Amino acid sequence: MWLSKPVYESIPYFYFVAGICALAASAWLDYSYWPLLCVGIGASCIVAGLVVWLRRRDFRRSYQTADPDELD
């Protein structure tokens, strides 16, 4: 699947925003198991956003310092 560069670059931030929204929703929801579900989804989204962001950062750092002849 191909994504345009602005969409691809915004994926970690989307995860962060979705996680924060889910955590905020857990404060207002009081029906049955919904607060627990929102906390789980929110924490998972924030962790996923952090993982994607850190992996991209590490790859870009290693790609910048790599020898161009080794990449071929």
VMD Tcl script that builds the backbone (N, CA, C; Angstrom):
set m [mol new atoms 216]
animate dup $m
set s [atomselect $m all]
$s set {name element resname resid chain x y z} {
  {N N MET 1 A 0.847 -1.168 0.000}
  {CA C MET 1 A 0.000 0.000 0.000}
  {C C MET 1 A 0.894 1.233 0.000}
  {N N TRP 2 A 0.578 2.176 -0.868}
  {CA C TRP 2 A 1.358 3.389 -0.987}
  {C C TRP 2 A 0.588 4.540 -0.351}
  {N N LEU 3 A 1.263 5.312 0.482}
  {CA C LEU 3 A 0.685 6.501 1.097}
  {C C LEU 3 A 1.522 7.704 0.707}
  {N N SER 4 A 0.864 8.831 0.529}
  {CA C SER 4 A 1.616 10.040 0.231}
  {C C SER 4 A 2.454 10.423 1.449}
  {N N LYS 5 A 3.510 11.175 1.224}
  {CA C LYS 5 A 4.455 11.510 2.288}
  {C C LYS 5 A 3.779 12.236 3.460}
  {N N PRO 6 A 2.907 13.243 3.233}
  {CA C PRO 6 A 2.280 13.893 4.395}
  {C C PRO 6 A 1.415 12.939 5.228}
  {N N VAL 7 A 0.718 12.033 4.575}
  {CA C VAL 7 A -0.105 11.072 5.313}
  {C C VAL 7 A 0.791 10.099 6.082}
  {N N TYR 8 A 1.842 9.619 5.420}
  {CA C TYR 8 A 2.763 8.674 6.051}
  {C C TYR 8 A 3.442 9.309 7.263}
  {N N GLU 9 A 3.852 10.541 7.148}
  {CA C GLU 9 A 4.555 11.212 8.247}
  {C C GLU 9 A 3.628 11.542 9.418}
  {N N SER 10 A 2.332 11.638 9.182}
  {CA C SER 10 A 1.407 12.022 10.248}
  {C C SER 10 A 0.839 10.826 11.009}
  {N N ILE 11 A 1.159 9.612 10.622}
  {CA C ILE 11 A 0.603 8.428 11.284}
  {C C ILE 11 A 0.922 8.370 12.786}
  {N N PRO 12 A 2.165 8.593 13.226}
  {CA C PRO 12 A 2.405 8.544 14.680}
  {C C PRO 12 A 1.602 9.601 15.443}
  {N N TYR 13 A 1.446 10.783 14.858}
  {CA C TYR 13 A 0.693 11.840 15.524}
  {C C TYR 13 A -0.791 11.491 15.583}
  {N N PHE 14 A -1.288 10.808 14.560}
  {CA C PHE 14 A -2.670 10.339 14.587}
  {C C PHE 14 A -2.866 9.360 15.732}
  {N N TYR 15 A -1.912 8.445 15.905}
  {CA C TYR 15 A -1.992 7.496 17.012}
  {C C TYR 15 A -1.997 8.218 18.359}
  {N N PHE 16 A -1.124 9.223 18.512}
  {CA C PHE 16 A -1.084 9.982 19.760}
  {C C PHE 16 A -2.412 10.676 20.033}
  {N N VAL 17 A -2.968 11.329 19.029}
  {CA C VAL 17 A -4.232 12.056 19.200}
  {C C VAL 17 A -5.372 11.087 19.503}
  {N N ALA 18 A -5.414 9.963 18.800}
  {CA C ALA 18 A -6.457 8.963 19.054}
  {C C ALA 18 A -6.339 8.416 20.476}
  {N N GLY 19 A -5.119 8.195 20.931}
  {CA C GLY 19 A -4.921 7.698 22.287}
  {C C GLY 19 A -5.338 8.701 23.343}
  {N N ILE 20 A -5.002 9.954 23.134}
  {CA C ILE 20 A -5.394 10.992 24.089}
  {C C ILE 20 A -6.905 11.161 24.107}
  {N N CYS 21 A -7.534 11.109 22.939}
  {CA C CYS 21 A -9.000 11.214 22.874}
  {C C CYS 21 A -9.669 10.040 23.584}
  {N N ALA 22 A -9.129 8.843 23.409}
  {CA C ALA 22 A -9.702 7.676 24.081}
  {C C ALA 22 A -9.526 7.772 25.594}
  {N N LEU 23 A -8.366 8.247 26.026}
  {CA C LEU 23 A -8.160 8.414 27.468}
  {C C LEU 23 A -9.076 9.494 28.040}
  {N N ALA 24 A -9.285 10.564 27.286}
  {CA C ALA 24 A -10.208 11.610 27.738}
  {C C ALA 24 A -11.642 11.093 27.759}
  {N N ALA 25 A -12.005 10.277 26.791}
  {CA C ALA 25 A -13.359 9.726 26.751}
  {C C ALA 25 A -13.615 8.809 27.940}
  {N N SER 26 A -12.581 8.153 28.426}
  {CA C SER 26 A -12.772 7.261 29.574}
  {C C SER 26 A -13.165 8.033 30.829}
  {N N ALA 27 A -12.823 9.306 30.885}
  {CA C ALA 27 A -13.196 10.126 32.045}
  {C C ALA 27 A -14.683 10.460 32.032}
  {N N TRP 28 A -15.286 10.547 30.842}
  {CA C TRP 28 A -16.692 10.931 30.750}
  {C C TRP 28 A -17.639 9.738 30.651}
  {N N LEU 29 A -17.155 8.615 30.212}
  {CA C LEU 29 A -18.020 7.448 30.070}
  {C C LEU 29 A -18.150 6.737 31.409}
  {N N ASP 30 A -19.361 6.346 31.722}
  {CA C ASP 30 A -19.565 5.639 32.985}
  {C C ASP 30 A -20.500 4.447 32.813}
  {N N TYR 31 A -20.618 3.955 31.604}
  {CA C TYR 31 A -21.497 2.829 31.347}
  {C C TYR 31 A -20.699 1.530 31.308}
  {N N SER 32 A -20.957 0.673 32.224}
  {CA C SER 32 A -20.432 -0.687 32.261}
  {C C SER 32 A -18.917 -0.744 32.092}
  {N N TYR 33 A -18.452 -1.359 31.041}
  {CA C TYR 33 A -17.024 -1.608 30.827}
  {C C TYR 33 A -16.370 -0.594 29.892}
  {N N TRP 34 A -17.073 0.430 29.452}
  {CA C TRP 34 A -16.534 1.387 28.482}
  {C C TRP 34 A -15.318 2.165 28.986}
  {N N PRO 35 A -15.269 2.610 30.240}
  {CA C PRO 35 A -14.052 3.315 30.688}
  {C C PRO 35 A -12.798 2.445 30.604}
  {N N LEU 36 A -12.902 1.204 30.997}
  {CA C LEU 36 A -11.757 0.298 30.939}
  {C C LEU 36 A -11.339 0.042 29.492}
  {N N LEU 37 A -12.312 -0.115 28.617}
  {CA C LEU 37 A -12.022 -0.322 27.200}
  {C C LEU 37 A -11.325 0.903 26.604}
  {N N CYS 38 A -11.797 2.091 26.948}
  {CA C CYS 38 A -11.176 3.319 26.437}
  {C C CYS 38 A -9.756 3.499 26.965}
  {N N VAL 39 A -9.523 3.156 28.204}
  {CA C VAL 39 A -8.169 3.250 28.757}
  {C C VAL 39 A -7.239 2.281 28.032}
  {N N GLY 40 A -7.700 1.076 27.783}
  {CA C GLY 40 A -6.883 0.099 27.068}
  {C C GLY 40 A -6.575 0.535 25.649}
  {N N ILE 41 A -7.585 1.025 24.945}
  {CA C ILE 41 A -7.379 1.497 23.573}
  {C C ILE 41 A -6.480 2.730 23.566}
  {N N GLY 42 A -6.707 3.644 24.483}
  {CA C GLY 42 A -5.893 4.857 24.547}
  {C C GLY 42 A -4.434 4.570 24.828}
  {N N ALA 43 A -4.181 3.700 25.790}
  {CA C ALA 43 A -2.797 3.351 26.110}
  {C C ALA 43 A -2.141 2.618 24.946}
  {N N SER 44 A -2.885 1.738 24.299}
  {CA C SER 44 A -2.341 1.011 23.145}
  {C C SER 44 A -2.002 1.956 22.000}
  {N N CYS 45 A -2.862 2.920 21.744}
  {CA C CYS 45 A -2.602 3.878 20.664}
  {C C CYS 45 A -1.382 4.741 20.968}
  {N N ILE 46 A -1.246 5.175 22.187}
  {CA C ILE 46 A -0.090 5.997 22.544}
  {C C ILE 46 A 1.206 5.178 22.434}
  {N N VAL 47 A 1.178 3.945 22.886}
  {CA C VAL 47 A 2.362 3.084 22.772}
  {C C VAL 47 A 2.682 2.816 21.304}
  {N N ALA 48 A 1.664 2.555 20.487}
  {CA C ALA 48 A 1.892 2.305 19.059}
  {C C ALA 48 A 2.486 3.534 18.378}
  {N N GLY 49 A 1.972 4.714 18.699}
  {CA C GLY 49 A 2.521 5.943 18.137}
  {C C GLY 49 A 3.966 6.156 18.550}
  {N N LEU 50 A 4.266 5.874 19.788}
  {CA C LEU 50 A 5.630 6.018 20.281}
  {C C LEU 50 A 6.570 5.021 19.606}
  {N N VAL 51 A 6.121 3.797 19.429}
  {CA C VAL 51 A 6.951 2.776 18.774}
  {C C VAL 51 A 7.241 3.163 17.329}
  {N N VAL 52 A 6.209 3.585 16.600}
  {CA C VAL 52 A 6.403 3.969 15.196}
  {C C VAL 52 A 7.348 5.158 15.098}
  {N N TRP 53 A 7.151 6.146 15.957}
  {CA C TRP 53 A 7.986 7.348 15.920}
  {C C TRP 53 A 9.449 7.017 16.228}
  {N N LEU 54 A 9.678 6.192 17.263}
  {CA C LEU 54 A 11.046 5.839 17.639}
  {C C LEU 54 A 11.723 4.962 16.585}
  {N N ARG 55 A 10.997 4.027 16.000}
  {CA C ARG 55 A 11.593 3.168 14.966}
  {C C ARG 55 A 11.966 3.973 13.731}
  {N N ARG 56 A 11.120 4.913 13.346}
  {CA C ARG 56 A 11.452 5.769 12.196}
  {C C ARG 56 A 12.675 6.628 12.497}
  {N N ARG 57 A 12.724 7.173 13.709}
  {CA C ARG 57 A 13.861 8.006 14.084}
  {C C ARG 57 A 15.150 7.198 14.059}
  {N N ASP 58 A 15.121 5.990 14.607}
  {CA C ASP 58 A 16.319 5.145 14.616}
  {C C ASP 58 A 16.734 4.749 13.207}
  {N N PHE 59 A 15.765 4.421 12.352}
  {CA C PHE 59 A 16.099 4.052 10.981}
  {C C PHE 59 A 16.721 5.229 10.239}
  {N N ARG 60 A 16.155 6.408 10.417}
  {CA C ARG 60 A 16.688 7.581 9.721}
  {C C ARG 60 A 18.091 7.920 10.203}
  {N N ARG 61 A 18.349 7.763 11.490}
  {CA C ARG 61 A 19.702 8.006 12.006}
  {C C ARG 61 A 20.694 6.989 11.462}
  {N N SER 62 A 20.293 5.723 11.410}
  {CA C SER 62 A 21.210 4.702 10.904}
  {C C SER 62 A 21.404 4.851 9.402}
  {N N TYR 63 A 20.389 5.293 8.697}
  {CA C TYR 63 A 20.495 5.482 7.248}
  {C C TYR 63 A 21.419 6.652 6.919}
  {N N GLN 64 A 21.389 7.703 7.738}
  {CA C GLN 64 A 22.240 8.870 7.505}
  {C C GLN 64 A 23.711 8.545 7.767}
  {N N THR 65 A 23.977 7.692 8.734}
  {CA C THR 65 A 25.360 7.383 9.086}
  {C C THR 65 A 25.918 6.187 8.328}
  {N N ALA 66 A 25.077 5.500 7.556}
  {CA C ALA 66 A 25.530 4.306 6.833}
  {C C ALA 66 A 26.370 4.721 5.611}
  {N N ASP 67 A 27.250 3.831 5.247}
  {CA C ASP 67 A 28.073 4.029 4.059}
  {C C ASP 67 A 27.194 3.765 2.828}
  {N N PRO 68 A 27.121 4.689 1.882}
  {CA C PRO 68 A 26.251 4.494 0.712}
  {C C PRO 68 A 26.598 3.255 -0.099}
  {N N ASP 69 A 27.858 2.823 -0.089}
  {CA C ASP 69 A 28.234 1.630 -0.838}
  {C C ASP 69 A 27.690 0.348 -0.195}
  {N N GLU 70 A 27.450 0.369 1.112}
  {CA C GLU 70 A 26.923 -0.802 1.791}
  {C C GLU 70 A 25.440 -1.004 1.505}
  {N N LEU 71 A 24.721 0.051 1.137}
  {CA C LEU 71 A 23.279 -0.045 0.939}
  {C C LEU 71 A 22.917 -0.708 -0.372}
  {N N ASP 72 A 23.831 -0.793 -1.316}
  {CA C ASP 72 A 23.512 -1.400 -2.614}
  {C C ASP 72 A 23.561 -2.872 -2.591}
}
mol reanalyze $m
mol bondsrecalc $m
mol representation Tube
mol addrep $m
